[in-house]
């Protein structure tokens, strides 16, 4: 396989979920048969499409810079891109993965603007010098093979520099047949131990998980959320935590092991302004527990804003600005000017064309086309590529480092192999089982 110019193998997961094949994907035909170059066979290994659940590609290239816009097609496909121009017939875009494309207007469902890459504030732990202990009396967490590990009680802190809006992720793990006891403080001013302050914290133990608020005034501790997630219910004694915090509107969103547990409001009047994080192990002596995969990134509010925006009319085009101004009518075109690109919109509520700078526009919705949208029922595979793009394809074939795919709406497309992330089966909406 080294002769094929790819240093790492692709991984194909079969429909059983427990069986995997490694090699280099060469094609998926219109008949659904997958050809895999594998050390298991002298030629290409052929596997029936009904047996393949997903193929994950070996990734060598870095993610491209996040484009400022995202196009949604009528079948649900997403194309991260920069918008070049548009007229009454179609749209011209520039994608870092697909190159320049012209898409017919009838294939457009929505355009979203104002997208940018999330800035990673902290990712670690990376070494044993990042997190400091409170004093010589109290033990600090130890850095072991990329994890922070505590044996019994331990305390460590770090100044993260939390932005106003941020996402925070980490994973907890504990010993088999032992009871975990974690506390993770954030937006913490890192004052002296025992001193009252404004901060949030999450604690997880034998009774479940609590998201709490400490206040410097009035009532000291307030429970924001309680999740009845017991340690024995966590597979492999691990719990993945994902918190999205917006200190501007005092909101918190909690996910555990990929499942949304709820969106909550800070019940105290003023939000914590601290930038620190404190990790506390309150386990019994000799009990080992670890914390890993800490990532804090600045939130991009565009996805949440776009999810909240609703189509105003199914038979008319509509535009929504960042100030939440809304109009229905017709998008006449998009063109470049000295001050940047401008959207020209013929509103139903005025005689003059609206000229809207792209920087002021949040989303544009196009009329629904039930006939085109229903064509997705014939799709066989979802192709996910770098930058968060999703394409519905019926087949693919590889020539050297280029993937030649057949898209259900756009026809033949060429993508660099190093930009592919996965191909997975897409079961049509009117079919209940993969076997059918």
Secondary structure, DSSP 4 states (H G I P E B T S, - for coil): -GGGT-SS-EEEEETTSS-EEEEEEEEE-TT--EEEE-TTSSSEEEE-GGGEEEEE----SPPPPPPSEEEEETTS-EEEEEEEEE-SSEEEEEETTTEEEEEEGGGEEEEEE---PPPEEEEE--STTSSEES-SSSPPPEEETTEEEEESEEEEEEE----SEEEEEEEEEE-TTS---EEEEEEE---STT----EEEEEEETTEEEEEEE-SSSSSEEEEEEE---GGGSGGGEEEEEEEEETTTTEEEEEETTEEEEEEE--SSS-----EEEEEEEPPTT-EEEEEEEEEEE--HHHHHHHH---S-SSSEEEEETT--EEEEEEEEEEEETTEEEEEEEETT-SSPEEEEGGGEEEEE----HHHHGGGGG--EEEEEGGGEEEEEEEEEEETTEEEEEETTTEEEEEEGGGEEEEEE---TT---S--
